[in-house]
Amino acid sequence: MTMKIDTILTDNLNCFIRNADLQQIGIGCSGDKVIKITKNTDVYFLKYSNNPNIQLEYTKLKWLNGRLSVPEIVDYEEQNGMYYLLTRGLDGEMVCSKKYMKDWQSGLNVIYQAFSELWKIDIKDCPFNVGLDYKLKNIKNKIDNNLFQPQDIRPEFLEKYGGIDGMYKYLINNRPTETLRFSHGDTSLPNIFGKNNNLTGFIDVSDCGIADLWYDIAVTAKSIKRNYNTEALNMFYNTMQNKIGKIRQDIIDYYITLAEF
């Protein structure tokens, strides 16, 4: 065992990790702790915190089983206000790995497959609505309860809109008409996995559900620019235009602002 867990685990989980190799995973901004568990040649991930979004992710993983390639649930438990979700690792690697950073054209091909798979899901059967009403309500709740700190949002956005309240006012006054599709909810590159330049699946699905297709496009565009380059971003836009029509940069900019929250 290469590290110690910094919380009390359930009996089942303590038994599961016995004699396993453990590694803290730092990617992600939800505040949840993630441990990579290696047992022989099998890889698992344990996510845990007092954040009830883990329970929501568990519920959505169950619903997505058979609909989308997502991690297999191995165990889910709640104990003393803590939530624990244990899943089997996906095959492949995230499309911001060193391999895909170097060969970003192949990374883009995996991303295109990701959108195709997401948009195949029939939203008529989807019980999760995470559209603009839902997103804006969550933002308002966080503002009203002082759950935001100025350092949580990039200075250029605060300066552009005159602070958090100005950003929220912009979002209310400029909300676009939604084109509803199934949305992953955070299609940044670390959440999309590929192998041999083919999509192998998605992680971090707690925000998935029915939403505007432009939201995922905006999140992915922001992540492509950050992890790849401007050439890759332009190529992404050209391919999306062939799939859905004219690129609505105004809507993309709107959702990039919303995603700051």
Summary of the structure (lengths in Angstrom):
residues: 261
radius of gyration: 19.0
end to end distance: 37.1
largest distance: 55.8
contacts: 775
relative contact order: 0.14
helix: 46%
strand: 21%
